[in-house]
């Protein structure tokens, strides 16, 4: 359905070359011409990636913003006047209400916008993308269908959502997972031999996110408008359970 020669006519500009930016490049480079920018020169230590300027990346047909959420406003402000007419701008952030608002209000009307959140990271994708989920929705333009078809060709499972629905679900699914992982990390060394299957699953889930950037954890907990209330409710439940345990007869 997607001939490679067609893809090669489309240029992608990648803003941000952290762990997830590297994952994006590995999976998109076979189909597209890609330019990469990152403000940190140490991001390009392996020498196998061609470094481009911010302005060069901004002139691409498709611009993917893979920077921390707390830098999005500055990136969008710098990007907006450089985008060419008809370009497609996408983000890959782990929260969506705030980024959607920033992009809708500050990117020019002559570009399309699609918000995405790959529901996986480099560790989850170590064996490939097949079966992994990605949430997405269109803010502006008519290209959601073609982007969704391409994602399916990569083996991904696209899930259409809204900014609000995404952040409500992620406040639980992602916010609490990272919170529990942080808590478990403070108890290390954890048991490794005398364990139950349920503990092994919890430990495995925690290990999948333990190496995520502190900026990712901060964004999940502070930039999601629903995370604080979910976190407070969860911790209140734990305190209630703890108080109940203390009343048991011994």
TAVEN-V777811 format. One record per residue. RES is the residue in one letter. PHI is phi in whole degrees, 0 to 359 (* if undefined). NEAR is the number of other ideal C-beta (glycine too) atoms within 12 Angstrom. D_CENTER is the distance of its C-alpha to the mean C-alpha in whole Angstrom. Layout:
res=<RES;RES>
phi=<PHI;PHI>
near=<NEAR;NEAR>
d_center=<D_CENTER;D_CENTER>
This chain:
res=<X;X;X;X;X;X;X;X;X;X;X;X;X;X;X;X;X;X;X;X;X;X;X;X;X;X;X;X;X;X;X;X;X;X;X;X;X;X;X;X;X;X;X;X;X;X;X;X;X;X;X;X;X;X;X;X;X;X;X;X;X;X;X;X;X;X;X;X;X;X;X;X;X;X;X;X;X;X;X;X;X;X;X;X;X;X;X;X;X;X;X;X;X;X;X;X;X;X;X;X;X;X;X;X;X;X;X;X;X;X;X;X;X;X;X;X;X;X;X;X;X;X;X;X;X;X;X;X;X;X;X;X;X;X;X;X;X;X;X;X;X;X;X;X;X;X;X;X;X;X;X;X;X;X;X;X;X;X;X;X;X;X;X;X;X;X;X;X;X;X;X;X;X;X;X;X;X;X;X;X;X;X;X;X;X;X;X;X;X;X;X;X;X;X;X;X;X;X;X;X;X;X;X;X;X;X;X;X;X;X;X;X;X;X;X;X;X;X;X;X;X;X;X;X;X;X;X;X;X;X;X;X;X;X;X;X;X;X;X;X;X;X;X;X;X;X;X;X;X;X>
phi=<*;242;289;297;297;288;297;297;281;259;264;243;252;252;262;117;232;278;301;284;300;295;296;300;299;301;267;255;296;287;247;226;277;236;245;232;229;213;291;266;296;290;292;250;289;281;74;264;245;281;278;238;281;302;296;295;297;295;271;289;294;234;245;253;268;238;259;303;301;289;255;298;302;294;296;296;298;286;284;311;285;261;292;273;298;87;292;247;250;228;239;229;289;274;234;231;298;292;301;298;295;299;290;297;274;240;272;295;292;273;242;271;226;233;266;226;218;298;273;197;227;305;293;294;261;297;258;113;266;303;87;280;259;220;270;200;201;263;268;200;103;236;260;300;296;290;295;298;297;294;300;295;297;282;96;284;248;287;236;283;210;234;300;292;298;302;291;297;291;290;301;268;296;257;300;287;300;292;296;296;299;297;296;297;298;281;260;295;281;273;303;234;248;275;225;260;296;296;294;301;293;297;297;297;298;295;293;291;244;294;265;297;301;304;292;294;299;298;296;299;272;248;264;275;293;257;292;298;293;295;298;297;296;297;293;294;297;297;297;296;297;298;295;294;300;293;266;294;291;243>
near=<12;20;12;17;11;15;24;18;15;27;27;40;43;43;45;37;35;31;28;37;36;27;29;38;34;25;31;34;23;16;26;29;27;36;31;39;38;33;22;17;12;11;25;21;13;14;9;13;23;20;24;25;19;29;19;23;40;35;25;36;29;41;46;43;47;43;38;36;39;25;28;36;23;19;36;34;20;25;38;27;17;27;35;25;13;21;33;37;47;45;46;39;43;46;41;43;32;31;43;38;25;33;41;28;19;26;38;24;18;17;33;30;42;42;46;43;44;35;31;34;32;27;20;27;27;15;12;16;29;17;16;28;27;34;36;37;33;28;32;25;26;15;25;25;16;23;33;25;15;34;32;23;23;31;19;29;20;30;24;22;27;20;34;21;22;35;38;24;28;36;34;23;28;40;38;31;36;37;31;29;30;24;20;24;20;13;15;15;10;21;14;12;9;8;14;11;9;10;18;17;15;22;25;21;23;28;23;25;33;26;19;31;25;18;25;37;30;22;34;42;33;24;35;39;25;31;34;19;18;28;27;18;19;22;19;14;15;18;14;14;14;13;12;11;12;11;10;9;5;5>
d_center=<27;25;27;26;28;27;23;25;26;23;21;18;17;14;13;12;13;11;11;8;10;13;11;11;14;16;15;16;19;21;21;20;22;19;19;17;18;17;19;19;22;21;18;21;23;23;25;24;21;23;22;22;23;21;23;23;20;20;23;21;21;17;15;11;10;8;9;9;10;13;14;13;16;18;16;17;20;21;20;21;25;24;22;25;26;24;21;18;15;11;8;4;4;4;8;10;13;14;12;13;17;16;16;18;21;21;20;23;24;25;21;19;16;13;10;7;5;5;7;8;8;11;13;12;13;16;18;16;14;17;17;13;11;9;10;11;14;16;17;20;21;22;20;18;20;20;17;17;19;18;15;18;20;17;17;14;15;14;14;15;15;15;13;16;16;12;12;16;14;11;14;16;14;11;13;16;15;14;17;19;18;19;22;23;22;25;27;27;29;28;31;30;34;35;32;31;29;27;27;26;23;22;22;20;17;17;18;14;12;15;14;11;12;14;12;8;11;13;10;10;14;15;13;13;16;17;16;19;22;20;20;24;25;24;25;28;29;29;31;33;33;34;37;38;38;41;43;44;47;47>
